[in-house]
Amino acid sequence: MTTIGFIYPDHAAEDDYPLAEQLLGGSEGDIGLPVAHIYGTDLHAVPELLDLGSEARLAEGARLLAKHQPEAVVWACTSGSFVYGWDGARNQADQLAAVAGVPASSTSFAFVHAAKALGVQRVAVAASYPDDVARLFVDFLAAGGVEVLSMSSADIDTAAEVGQLAPEAVVDLAVSHDHPDADAVLVPDTAMRTLGEITAIEEKLGKPVLTANQVTIWEGLRLTGSTRLVRSLGALFRTRG
């Protein structure tokens, strides 16, 4: 049994994780993806996001996950990691690893690692955040060697609102904000339910889509050396990386 723990902020789209567990484990049931919740404001604003991703809050998440004895822990929040910048997010993950006693990462690094695994260099970003927050994600990707050709921001203020988006709205957000020269479209918000829509998005785009919960789960598998091939989870899960 491979167990990967996820620290998830508040409540919005955490049901993507048991869905992924089912798809990954199949009849074997040998993948566990427990989720621990930490709480703060769900506002997409820099001061609030800095607080949400603080060392103390993530340490609390690690303590909640300890009973599951995870082999790796991932901070399942894009904005709560990239808001610290590349070096700050690296320090954040290192501190989490020290507290958890296992390898750790975050959704922001997961996007960069996933892009590299697919050979993706130029992307379009379809963000749900306000513009000022979305631009910090663009800066983070640039620091990781991923060029953003276009960035759109839906200007949604809270994670709760994002979690209420209908499946067709999720598909439209990704598809309508593609760029013709982009190798992939990135959808960076773990508050958005996307796992059930990845196949539809990629069929419409004709190229890979990387979504926050998808890459977060993939990152946990990467950290534990447990990569799985699952056709329904998109191009990322059809490569060994």
C-alpha positions as CSV (number, residue, x, y, z in Angstrom):
1,M,0.0,0.0,0.0
2,T,1.4,3.4,-1.0
3,T,0.0,6.3,1.0
4,I,0.4,9.9,-0.1
5,G,-1.0,12.6,2.2
6,F,-2.4,15.9,0.9
7,I,-2.9,19.1,2.9
8,Y,-6.0,20.8,1.5
9,P,-7.2,24.3,2.3
10,D,-10.8,24.6,3.6
11,H,-13.4,22.7,1.5
12,A,-14.1,23.0,-2.2
13,A,-13.1,20.2,-4.6
14,E,-11.4,17.7,-2.3
15,D,-13.7,15.0,-3.7
16,D,-11.3,14.9,-6.6
17,Y,-8.9,12.9,-4.3
18,P,-11.1,9.9,-3.5
19,L,-12.0,9.8,-7.2
20,A,-8.3,9.7,-8.1
21,E,-7.8,7.0,-5.5
22,Q,-10.5,4.9,-7.1
23,L,-9.1,5.4,-10.6
24,L,-5.5,4.8,-9.5
25,G,-6.1,1.8,-7.3
26,G,-8.6,0.0,-9.3
27,S,-9.2,-3.5,-8.1
28,E,-5.9,-3.6,-6.4
29,G,-6.7,-0.8,-3.9
30,D,-3.0,-0.3,-3.2
31,I,-3.0,3.6,-3.4
32,G,-4.2,5.7,-0.5
33,L,-4.7,9.4,-0.8
34,P,-5.8,10.8,2.5
35,V,-6.7,14.5,2.8
36,A,-6.2,16.7,5.8
37,H,-7.9,20.1,5.9
38,I,-6.4,23.3,7.3
39,Y,-8.5,26.4,7.6
40,G,-8.1,30.1,7.0
41,T,-9.9,32.6,4.7
42,D,-10.5,31.3,1.2
43,L,-10.0,34.7,-0.3
44,H,-7.7,34.8,-3.3
45,A,-5.6,37.8,-2.1
46,V,-1.9,37.9,-1.4
47,P,-1.9,38.6,2.4
48,E,-4.5,35.9,3.1
49,L,-2.7,33.4,0.9
50,L,0.6,34.0,2.6
51,D,-1.1,33.2,5.9
52,L,-2.8,30.1,4.5
53,G,0.6,28.7,3.4
54,S,2.4,29.6,6.6
55,E,4.8,27.2,8.3
56,A,2.4,26.8,11.3
57,R,-0.6,26.0,9.2
58,L,1.2,23.4,7.1
59,A,2.7,21.9,10.3
60,E,-0.8,21.4,11.6
61,G,-1.7,19.7,8.3
62,A,1.3,17.4,8.6
63,R,0.3,16.5,12.2
64,L,-3.2,15.6,11.0
65,L,-1.8,13.3,8.3
66,A,0.6,11.5,10.6
67,K,-1.9,8.8,11.6
68,H,-2.0,7.7,8.0
69,Q,1.8,7.2,7.9
70,P,2.2,8.8,4.4
71,E,5.3,8.2,2.3
72,A,5.1,11.7,1.0
73,V,3.1,14.9,1.6
74,V,1.9,17.5,-0.8
75,W,0.6,21.0,-0.1
76,A,-2.5,20.9,-2.3
77,C,-2.8,24.6,-3.0
78,T,-1.4,26.4,-6.0
79,S,-1.9,30.0,-4.9
80,G,-0.8,29.2,-1.3
81,S,2.6,28.1,-2.7
82,F,3.4,30.3,-5.7
83,V,2.5,33.5,-3.8
84,Y,5.8,32.9,-1.9
85,G,7.9,33.0,-5.1
86,W,10.2,30.2,-6.3
87,D,12.7,30.4,-3.4
88,G,10.0,30.9,-0.8
89,A,7.9,28.0,-2.1
90,R,11.0,25.8,-2.0
91,N,11.6,26.8,1.6
92,Q,7.9,26.1,2.3
93,A,8.2,22.6,0.9
94,D,11.5,21.9,2.7
95,Q,9.9,23.0,6.1
96,L,6.9,20.7,5.4
97,A,9.2,17.8,4.7
98,A,11.1,18.4,7.9
99,V,7.9,18.4,10.0
100,A,6.4,15.4,8.2
101,G,9.6,13.4,8.1
102,V,8.9,12.4,4.4
103,P,9.5,14.0,1.0
104,A,7.2,17.0,0.4
105,S,6.2,19.3,-2.4
106,S,3.3,21.6,-3.5
107,T,1.0,22.1,-6.4
108,S,3.0,24.9,-7.8
109,F,6.1,22.7,-8.2
110,A,3.9,19.9,-9.4
111,F,2.9,22.1,-12.4
112,V,6.5,22.7,-13.3
113,H,7.5,19.1,-12.9
114,A,4.5,17.9,-14.9
115,A,5.2,20.3,-17.7
116,K,8.8,19.0,-17.9
117,A,7.6,15.4,-17.9
118,L,5.4,16.1,-20.9
119,G,8.1,18.1,-22.7
120,V,5.9,21.2,-22.4
121,Q,7.7,24.5,-22.8
122,R,5.1,27.1,-23.8
123,V,1.7,27.2,-22.2
124,A,-1.6,29.1,-21.9
125,V,-2.9,29.7,-18.4
126,A,-6.6,29.7,-17.7
127,A,-6.8,31.0,-14.1
128,S,-9.8,31.4,-11.9
129,Y,-8.0,34.0,-9.7
130,P,-8.0,37.7,-9.7
131,D,-5.4,39.2,-12.2
132,D,-2.8,40.2,-9.6
133,V,-2.7,36.7,-8.1
134,A,-2.7,35.0,-11.5
135,R,0.3,37.0,-12.6
136,L,2.3,35.6,-9.6
137,F,1.7,32.1,-11.1
138,V,3.1,33.3,-14.4
139,D,6.2,34.6,-12.6
140,F,6.5,31.2,-10.8
141,L,6.3,29.3,-14.1
142,A,8.9,31.5,-15.7
143,A,11.3,30.8,-12.8
144,G,10.7,27.1,-13.5
145,G,11.5,27.5,-17.2
146,V,8.0,27.4,-18.5
147,E,7.0,30.2,-20.9
148,V,3.5,31.6,-20.6
149,L,2.2,32.7,-24.0
150,S,-1.2,33.9,-22.7
151,M,-2.9,34.3,-19.3
152,S,-6.5,34.8,-18.5
153,S,-8.0,35.5,-15.1
154,A,-11.7,34.8,-14.3
155,D,-11.4,37.2,-11.3
156,I,-13.2,34.9,-8.9
157,D,-12.5,36.1,-5.4
158,T,-13.0,32.9,-3.3
159,A,-12.2,29.2,-3.5
160,A,-15.8,28.4,-2.4
161,E,-17.1,30.2,-5.6
162,V,-14.6,28.2,-7.7
163,G,-15.8,25.0,-6.2
164,Q,-19.3,25.7,-7.3
165,L,-18.4,26.0,-11.0
166,A,-20.5,23.6,-13.1
167,P,-18.6,20.9,-15.2
168,E,-19.4,22.7,-18.4
169,A,-18.0,26.0,-17.0
170,V,-14.8,24.2,-16.1
171,V,-14.4,22.8,-19.6
172,D,-15.2,26.2,-21.2
173,L,-12.7,28.0,-19.0
174,A,-9.9,25.8,-20.2
175,V,-10.9,25.5,-23.8
176,S,-11.7,29.1,-24.4
177,H,-8.4,30.4,-23.1
178,D,-6.1,28.2,-25.2
179,H,-3.3,29.8,-27.3
180,P,-2.6,28.4,-30.8
181,D,1.1,28.1,-30.1
182,A,0.8,26.7,-26.6
183,D,1.9,23.1,-25.9
184,A,-0.6,22.8,-23.1
185,V,-3.2,24.7,-21.1
186,L,-2.7,25.0,-17.4
187,V,-5.7,25.4,-15.0
188,P,-4.2,26.3,-11.6
189,D,-6.7,26.1,-8.7
190,T,-7.2,23.0,-6.5
191,A,-10.6,24.5,-5.5
192,M,-11.8,23.6,-9.0
193,R,-13.2,20.1,-9.7
194,T,-11.4,19.0,-12.9
195,L,-10.6,15.3,-12.8
196,G,-13.9,14.3,-14.3
197,E,-13.5,16.9,-17.1
198,I,-9.9,16.3,-18.3
199,T,-10.8,13.9,-21.1
200,A,-13.4,16.3,-22.5
201,I,-11.0,19.2,-22.3
202,E,-8.2,17.4,-24.0
203,E,-10.5,16.1,-26.8
204,K,-11.6,19.7,-27.5
205,L,-8.2,21.2,-27.3
206,G,-6.3,18.5,-29.1
207,K,-3.4,19.0,-26.6
208,P,-2.7,18.3,-23.0
209,V,-4.4,20.1,-20.1
210,L,-2.7,20.2,-16.7
211,T,-5.1,20.9,-13.8
212,A,-4.2,21.6,-10.2
213,N,-5.6,18.5,-8.5
214,Q,-4.4,16.3,-11.4
215,V,-0.8,17.5,-11.1
216,T,-0.9,17.5,-7.3
217,I,-1.8,13.8,-7.2
218,W,0.8,13.0,-9.9
219,E,3.4,14.8,-7.9
220,G,2.7,12.7,-4.9
221,L,3.0,9.6,-7.0
222,R,6.3,10.9,-8.5
223,L,7.7,11.5,-5.0
224,T,7.0,7.9,-4.0
225,G,8.1,6.4,-7.3
226,S,4.5,5.1,-7.8
227,T,3.7,6.5,-11.3
228,R,0.6,5.0,-12.7
229,L,-0.8,5.0,-16.3
230,V,-4.5,6.0,-16.2
231,R,-6.0,7.0,-19.5
232,S,-8.9,8.9,-18.0
233,L,-6.6,11.4,-16.1
234,G,-5.2,12.9,-19.2
235,A,-1.9,13.0,-21.2
236,L,0.1,13.4,-18.0
237,F,-1.0,10.0,-16.7
238,R,-0.2,8.4,-20.0
239,T,3.5,9.0,-19.7
240,R,6.1,7.5,-17.3
241,G,7.7,11.0,-17.0
